[in-house]
Amino acid sequence: MMKLSQRLMQAAFMVVISCSALGADKRPNIVVILADDLGYNDVGFTNGQTEIKTPRLDALANEGVVFENGYVTHPYCGPSRAGLITGRYQARFGMENNVTYSPDDKYMGLPLTEKTFPARLQEVGYKTAIFGKWHLGGAPHFQPNERGFDYFYGFLDGGHNYMPGEVHLGAGGYLLPIMRNKGVAEFDEYLTTALSRDAARYIERTSKEQAPFFIYMSYNAPHAPLQAPQNYLEKYAHIKDEKRRTYAAMVDAMDEGIGMLIDALDKSGELDNTLIFFLSDNGGLYPYSWWPDYTWADNSPFRFGKVALTEGGVHVPFIAHWPKKITKGKRLNGLVSALDIAATSLALAGANTKDAKLDGVDLTAYVTGKSKQSPHKALFWRMEEADNLWAVRTQTEKYLNQPLPDLGLAFFDMVKDPIEQHNIAGQRPKQEQQLAKLWNDWNKKNQRNVLLQNEAYEKRRDSFYEALYQENLQDAQKPQWYIK
């Protein structure tokens, strides 16, 4: 017998379909634009001092809302994207490391216990598409078309070459093609531009239908390898450092690609009723002792960068734009998380979230000015590369532990010291205990990693294949058999 919740969801869906048939579906389109390894100070809207030109992003920010305390859930790619796409802290389902591309492994991907929020949008009539980087599993059942997307144009792993005809050798020695849905596709221009152009075409096609749409514009820019077209490089000839110059050109090309999407939305008449989010999946690369050559990103005024639980690793450029609802020029100081994108999208779509166990907050009241409170009282982080790597941030304080230079156990007054220059650990024991309790209570609902980190996984996989080959080699030494 059908459960009541299922009957209600189907009834709601039928109402949506009926309204759509009458041309009355006024729910917003939703576009999530995600940059990869973007430095906090490498877009104009964060503090206006960058040498990189990002006019299209700056215009979105000026006409929308800037989240001055916008955060992601993890300081590097895969886990951060897992949190965003599910609306749940990735520690809830044990995915705190990068997924290895291993299409024969039916477990190496975003756990099937988790439903993505695009899949929930599909259930209430949204058309859904992803362009660019997936990085949440290569086996067929993990791929985008099986995880909530009607259309996919991009690549399955965490990186790709940008220039057509060139080969970027991925970790582990595999070579991955560009995909269109489940088949191999091509790109014949700079990849960032190709992805943007395909997304613009999708907007042009889909805007002619009655249904609202969701787009996940998942750029790999400006993630390595550092590659950019000559015309963009020439714009930054004044930057002496070659790596920084190329990186700047890559960010510029991404900004221009975002402009393609905005122009397509405008031309199709969809811009006013489209909620656009832009953010980075984590901070830009930082030249740690183990990455001394990674000098091209600028995370200032924050400390460190990618892989750090300091602000430089998890505090990211983050904006929302929705002309129909958001007053121009807003700046929101409360704590905002990438998790909120799912909660906001599903609330606006009227989706069923009773079983979703979302950790995010619907931001509608905050971006429209109806609420002056902080969306979150506290945000939390955990890393499983080693024991005891954690962070918790309230509106006024931050407590963390990570063995980085001049860091370790640290406590910061985020009102007086938002850029974490003065470690006062041990000076406020009562507040430290309070934040520790908040983190421990949050952590009770988490689980340990269910997947190995990339390097450890590849070693185990290589050992398996080596052992299998040696076993077959021994079998091959057995005496030959003959026809009698």
C-alpha positions in Angstrom: 0.0 0.0 0.0 1.4 3.4 -0.9 2.6 5.5 2.0 0.9 8.8 2.8 4.1 10.8 2.1 4.4 9.2 -1.3 0.7 10.0 -2.1 1.2 13.6 -1.0 4.4 13.9 -3.1 2.6 12.5 -6.2 -0.4 14.9 -5.6 2.0 17.8 -5.3 3.8 16.8 -8.4 0.5 16.5 -10.3 -0.4 20.1 -9.2 3.0 21.2 -10.5 2.4 19.5 -13.9 -1.1 20.9 -14.2 0.2 24.4 -13.5 3.0 23.9 -16.0 0.5 22.8 -18.6 -1.3 26.1 -18.1 1.9 28.1 -18.4 1.7 29.1 -14.7 4.8 27.5 -13.2 6.6 30.5 -11.7 9.2 28.6 -9.7 12.6 30.0 -10.3 15.3 28.4 -12.5 18.4 27.6 -10.4 22.0 27.9 -11.6 24.9 26.9 -9.4 28.3 28.0 -10.7 31.2 26.4 -9.0 34.9 27.4 -9.6 37.7 25.0 -8.7 40.6 26.1 -6.5 39.8 29.8 -6.8 41.7 32.2 -4.6 39.6 34.4 -2.3 41.2 37.6 -3.6 41.1 36.5 -7.3 37.7 38.0 -8.0 36.8 41.7 -7.9 33.8 41.5 -5.6 35.6 40.2 -2.5 37.6 43.4 -1.9 38.1 45.0 -5.2 41.9 44.8 -5.2 42.6 41.8 -7.5 44.7 42.3 -10.6 42.4 39.8 -12.4 39.4 41.1 -14.3 36.1 39.5 -13.4 33.5 42.0 -14.7 30.6 39.5 -15.2 31.0 38.1 -11.7 31.4 41.5 -10.2 28.2 42.6 -11.9 26.3 39.6 -10.5 27.6 40.5 -7.0 26.7 44.2 -7.3 23.2 43.3 -8.5 22.7 40.6 -5.9 24.0 39.6 -2.5 27.6 38.9 -1.4 28.0 36.4 1.5 30.8 37.9 3.4 31.1 34.8 5.6 30.4 32.1 3.0 32.0 28.7 3.5 32.3 25.3 2.0 32.3 22.1 4.0 35.8 20.8 3.2 39.1 22.3 2.1 39.5 20.3 -1.1 37.5 19.2 -4.1 35.7 15.8 -3.8 34.3 16.1 -0.3 33.3 19.7 -0.7 31.4 18.8 -3.9 29.8 15.8 -2.1 28.5 18.2 0.6 27.2 20.7 -1.9 25.4 18.2 -4.1 23.6 16.4 -1.2 23.0 19.3 1.1 24.5 17.2 3.9 27.9 17.3 5.6 29.9 14.6 3.8 31.0 13.3 7.2 27.4 12.1 7.6 28.0 9.4 5.0 31.8 8.9 5.3 33.1 10.6 2.2 35.9 12.9 3.4 38.4 12.2 0.6 38.6 12.5 -3.1 37.0 9.7 -5.1 39.4 7.7 -7.3 38.3 7.2 -10.8 37.8 3.4 -10.8 34.9 2.5 -13.1 35.1 -1.2 -12.2 34.7 -0.5 -8.5 31.0 -0.5 -7.6 31.7 1.2 -4.3 34.1 4.0 -5.3 31.8 7.0 -5.6 29.1 9.1 -3.8 27.3 6.5 -1.7 24.0 5.3 -3.2 22.4 5.9 0.2 22.5 9.6 -0.6 20.1 11.3 -2.9 21.4 14.4 -4.6 19.3 17.5 -4.5 19.0 17.6 -8.3 17.4 14.2 -8.1 14.8 15.7 -5.8 14.3 18.6 -8.2 13.7 16.1 -11.0 10.9 14.6 -8.9 9.0 17.9 -8.9 9.4 18.7 -12.6 12.7 20.4 -13.0 14.9 19.8 -16.0 18.5 19.2 -14.7 21.9 19.5 -16.3 25.6 19.4 -15.3 28.5 20.8 -17.2 32.1 20.1 -16.4 33.7 18.3 -13.5 31.9 15.4 -11.7 34.5 13.8 -9.4 31.9 11.7 -7.5 32.4 8.3 -9.1 33.2 6.6 -12.4 31.2 3.4 -12.3 28.0 3.6 -14.4 25.7 3.8 -11.4 27.6 6.7 -10.0 27.6 8.8 -13.2 25.6 12.0 -13.4 22.7 10.6 -15.5 22.1 8.1 -12.7 22.4 10.7 -9.9 19.8 13.3 -10.8 20.8 14.9 -14.1 18.9 14.7 -17.3 21.9 16.0 -19.3 25.7 15.8 -18.8 28.5 17.4 -20.7 31.9 17.1 -19.0 34.3 14.6 -17.5 34.0 12.1 -14.7 37.3 12.6 -12.8 38.8 15.6 -10.9 40.9 17.2 -13.6 41.2 17.5 -17.4 43.3 19.3 -20.0 41.9 22.5 -21.3 43.3 22.5 -24.8 41.7 20.4 -27.5 44.1 17.8 -28.9 46.4 17.8 -25.9 46.5 15.0 -23.4 46.5 15.5 -19.6 47.6 12.3 -17.9 45.4 11.8 -14.8 46.4 10.4 -11.5 46.8 6.6 -11.8 47.7 6.7 -15.5 44.2 6.8 -17.1 43.1 9.1 -19.8 39.5 10.3 -19.7 37.4 11.6 -22.5 34.8 14.4 -22.5 31.4 12.8 -22.1 28.0 13.8 -23.4 25.6 11.9 -21.2 26.9 8.3 -21.2 28.8 8.5 -24.5 32.2 9.9 -25.6 32.1 13.4 -26.9 34.6 16.0 -28.1 35.6 19.6 -27.6 37.2 21.8 -30.2 38.0 24.9 -28.3 39.3 25.9 -24.9 37.5 23.6 -22.5 36.2 26.4 -20.2 34.7 28.1 -23.2 33.3 24.8 -24.6 31.6 24.0 -21.4 30.1 27.5 -21.1 28.9 27.5 -24.7 27.2 24.1 -24.3 25.5 25.4 -21.1 24.3 28.5 -23.0 22.8 26.4 -25.7 21.1 24.3 -23.1 19.5 27.4 -21.7 18.3 28.5 -25.1 16.7 25.0 -25.7 15.3 24.4 -22.3 13.8 27.9 -21.8 11.4 27.1 -24.6 9.8 24.4 -22.4 7.3 25.0 -19.6 9.4 23.4 -16.9 11.9 25.3 -14.8 15.5 24.1 -15.0 18.5 23.5 -12.8 22.1 23.9 -14.0 25.2 22.8 -12.2 28.0 24.7 -13.9 30.9 22.8 -12.4 34.0 24.3 -13.8 37.4 22.8 -13.4 38.9 26.3 -13.9 41.2 27.5 -12.5 42.4 24.0 -11.3 45.7 22.8 -12.8 47.0 22.1 -15.4 47.8 25.8 -16.0 46.7 26.3 -19.6 45.1 29.3 -21.3 44.6 30.6 -24.8 47.1 33.2 -26.1 44.6 36.0 -26.3 43.9 35.7 -22.6 47.5 35.4 -21.8 48.2 38.6 -23.7 45.8 40.5 -21.5 48.0 39.7 -18.5 51.4 40.2 -20.1 52.2 42.7 -17.3 52.2 39.9 -14.7 55.8 38.7 -14.6 55.2 35.4 -12.9 54.3 33.0 -15.6 52.2 30.7 -13.4 50.3 33.6 -12.0 49.8 35.1 -15.5 48.3 31.8 -16.8 46.1 31.4 -13.8 44.8 35.0 -14.2 44.0 34.2 -17.8 42.1 31.1 -16.8 40.0 33.0 -14.3 39.3 35.7 -16.9 38.2 33.0 -19.4 35.9 31.5 -16.8 34.4 34.9 -16.1 33.8 35.4 -19.8 32.2 31.9 -19.9 29.9 32.8 -17.1 28.9 35.8 -19.2 27.7 33.4 -21.9 25.3 31.9 -19.4 24.1 35.3 -18.2 23.6 36.5 -21.8 21.6 33.3 -22.7 19.4 33.7 -19.6 18.8 37.4 -20.5 18.1 36.7 -24.2 15.6 33.9 -23.3 13.8 36.1 -20.8 14.7 33.9 -17.9 17.3 36.0 -16.1 14.9 37.9 -13.7 13.5 34.6 -12.4 16.7 32.7 -12.1 18.5 32.2 -8.8 22.2 32.1 -9.5 24.8 31.0 -6.9 28.5 31.4 -7.5 31.2 30.0 -5.2 34.5 28.1 -5.2 34.8 24.5 -4.0 37.7 25.5 -1.7 40.4 28.0 -1.3 43.2 28.5 -3.9 46.4 26.5 -3.8 49.0 27.6 -1.3 52.8 27.0 -1.4 53.1 24.7 1.6 56.5 22.9 2.1 55.1 19.9 0.2 53.7 22.1 -2.6 56.4 24.8 -2.8 55.7 25.6 -6.5 52.0 26.3 -6.1 52.3 30.0 -6.0 49.7 31.3 -8.4 46.5 31.8 -6.3 45.9 34.7 -3.9 43.8 33.9 -0.8 44.6 37.1 1.0 43.7 38.4 3.5 43.3 34.9 4.8 46.0 32.4 6.0 47.0 29.3 4.0 44.7 27.9 1.3 43.4 24.6 -0.1 43.6 21.7 2.4 43.7 24.1 5.4 40.9 24.5 7.9 41.9 28.1 8.3 39.8 30.8 6.5 42.1 30.5 3.5 41.0 26.9 2.9 37.2 27.0 3.5 36.1 30.7 3.4 35.3 31.3 -0.3 34.0 33.9 -2.7 30.2 33.3 -2.5 27.3 35.3 -4.0 23.7 34.9 -5.0 21.8 36.8 -7.8 18.0 36.8 -8.3 16.6 40.0 -9.8 13.0 39.1 -9.0 13.7 38.7 -5.3 17.1 40.1 -4.2 17.7 43.8 -3.8 20.8 45.0 -5.5 24.0 45.5 -3.5 23.3 43.4 -0.4 26.1 42.1 1.7 25.2 39.4 4.3 27.5 39.0 7.2 25.9 35.9 8.8 27.4 32.4 8.5 26.4 30.8 5.1 27.3 27.4 3.9 27.4 25.6 0.6 25.0 23.2 2.2 22.4 26.0 2.0 22.2 25.8 -1.8 20.4 22.5 -1.6 18.0 23.6 1.1 17.2 26.8 -0.6 16.7 25.2 -4.0 14.4 22.4 -2.7 12.3 24.9 -0.7 11.8 27.1 -3.7 10.9 24.1 -5.9 8.4 22.7 -3.3 10.3 19.4 -3.2 9.7 16.7 -0.6 12.6 16.9 2.0 11.2 14.9 4.8 13.7 12.1 4.4 16.5 14.3 3.2 18.2 15.0 6.6 19.5 18.3 5.2 22.2 20.2 7.1 21.6 23.4 5.2 19.2 26.3 5.7 16.8 27.9 3.2 18.4 31.3 2.6 15.3 32.9 1.0 14.3 34.9 4.1 17.9 36.1 4.6 18.6 37.2 1.0 15.3 39.0 0.7 15.8 40.9 4.0 13.0 39.3 5.9 15.4 37.9 8.5 18.4 39.8 9.9 19.7 36.8 11.8 22.7 34.6 10.9 21.5 31.6 8.9 23.8 29.3 11.0 24.8 29.6 14.7 27.8 27.4 14.0 29.6 25.6 11.1 31.7 22.5 11.4 34.6 20.8 9.7 36.4 17.4 10.0 39.2 15.8 8.1 40.2 12.2 8.2 43.7 12.4 6.7 44.8 12.0 10.3 43.1 11.9 13.7 42.1 15.0 15.4 41.8 17.4 12.5 38.7 19.6 13.1 37.3 23.1 13.2 34.2 24.8 14.5 33.1 28.4 13.8 30.4 30.5 15.5 29.6 34.1 14.6 32.2 35.3 17.1 34.8 32.6 17.6 36.7 29.8 15.8 38.4 26.8 17.4 40.5 24.4 15.3 43.3 21.9 15.3 45.5 21.3 12.3 49.3 20.8 12.3 50.3 23.7 10.0 53.2 26.1 10.5 52.5 28.3 13.6 49.1 26.8 14.0 48.3 23.5 15.7 45.5 23.9 18.3 44.2 27.4 17.7 41.4 29.7 19.0 40.5 33.0 17.2 38.3 35.9 18.1 36.6 36.3 14.7 35.2 39.7 15.6 38.5 41.3 16.4 40.7 39.0 14.3 38.7 37.6 11.3 41.9 36.8 9.4 43.3 34.6 12.2 46.5 36.3 13.0 46.5 36.0 16.8 46.1 32.5 18.3 44.7 32.9 21.8 44.3 29.2 22.5 44.2 28.6 26.3 43.2 32.1 27.1 39.4 31.5 26.9 38.9 28.0 28.4 35.2 28.4 28.9 34.5 29.4 25.3 36.9 26.6 24.1 34.8 24.1 26.1 31.6 25.5 24.6 32.8 25.2 21.0 34.3 21.7 21.7 30.8 20.6 22.9 29.2 22.0 19.9 31.6 20.1 17.7 31.2 16.9 19.7 27.5 17.0 19.5 27.6 17.6 15.7 30.2 14.7 15.3 27.9 12.2 17.0 25.9 12.0 13.8 28.9 11.4 11.6 30.7 8.2 10.5 34.2 7.2 9.6 35.3 7.2 6.0 34.0 4.4 3.9 36.5 5.0 1.1 40.3 5.0 1.0 42.2 8.2 0.1 43.4 8.2 -3.5 47.0 7.2 -3.0 46.2 4.5 -0.5 43.5 3.2 -2.7 45.7 3.0 -5.8 48.4 1.1 -3.9 45.8 -1.5 -2.7 44.3 -1.7 -6.2 47.8 -2.1 -7.8 48.7 -4.8 -5.2 45.5 -6.7 -6.0 46.2 -6.7 -9.8 49.9 -7.7 -9.1 48.8 -10.6 -6.9 46.2 -11.7 -9.4 48.8 -11.6 -12.2 51.4 -13.6 -10.2 48.7 -16.2 -9.4 47.8 -16.5 -13.1 51.5 -16.7 -13.9 52.0 -19.6 -11.5 49.0 -21.3 -13.0 50.5 -20.8 -16.5 53.6 -22.8 -15.5 51.6 -26.0 -15.0 52.3 -28.8 -17.5 50.7 -28.5 -20.9 47.8 -30.7 -21.7 47.7 -32.7 -25.0 45.1 -34.2 -27.3 44.8 -37.9 -26.7 
